[in-house]
Amino acid sequence: MNLIEVRATENGTLPFTRNTIYKLHSQKRYPNIIFKVCGKLVFDMDEYQAEAERSRKKTVEEAKKVRRHAQV
């Protein structure tokens, strides 16, 4: 795991600003990426990258379906 303590980072280090990460955590969004360990909010960069890759693959597959449908 590549866990990064949110409070100890500078803006620009993570894909979101610290304020956005705190807001997403308070809204219980992305609990597999943003969570607390021993009272410290952490960001799991490995899980974020894995999620980004899954999203990219899904988008590519959807685009292929749209192109196939448009050719018919």
N, C-alpha and C positions, 0 to 999 in steps of 0.2 A: 504494500500500500504506500502511496505517496501522499501522506497527510500533511497539509500545510495549515499552521495555526493562523486563522484569519487576522486576529488582532496584531500579530507580529509582522504583517506584510505591508508593503507600500502599495498604493493604488497603481494599477498597471501590471502588477505581478500576477494577479489572478484574472480569469476571463470576465469577472464582474467587479464592480467597486465594492469596497467593504460594506458600505451602507446597503447596497442591493443584496449582498449575501445575508446580512442581518435581517433584512426585511423578508427575504425568501425563507429563511429559517423560522421566523416568527409566524409565517403563513403556512408552515409545515409543507413547503414545496421542496422537491428534490431531496427527500430524507436519506437517500442512499449516497448523496454527494456532499450535503452540508449537514453536519451533526455535531453533537458535543461529546468530548472525551475528557473525563475528569474535570468537568466544568469549563472546558475551553472549546470554543467553536472552531471546528476544523473543516477544511475543504479537501475532499479526496480527488486529487488531480487525475489519478489513474481511472477512476470510475467516470469522471467527467469526459475523459478522452474516449473511453469505451462507449459511452452514451452517444457522443458525437459521431463515432464511427457507425453505430447502429442506425442513427438518424440519417446519415449520409447514404447508407445502403438502402434504406427504406425509400428515400427520395428518388434514388436512381431507379429502383424497381417500379415505382409509381410512374416515373417519366417514361419508362419503356412501355408500360401498359397504355399510357395516353397516346404514344406514338403509334403503337400497333393498332389501336382503335381508330385513330385518325386516318390510317392508310387503308382501312377497309371500305 
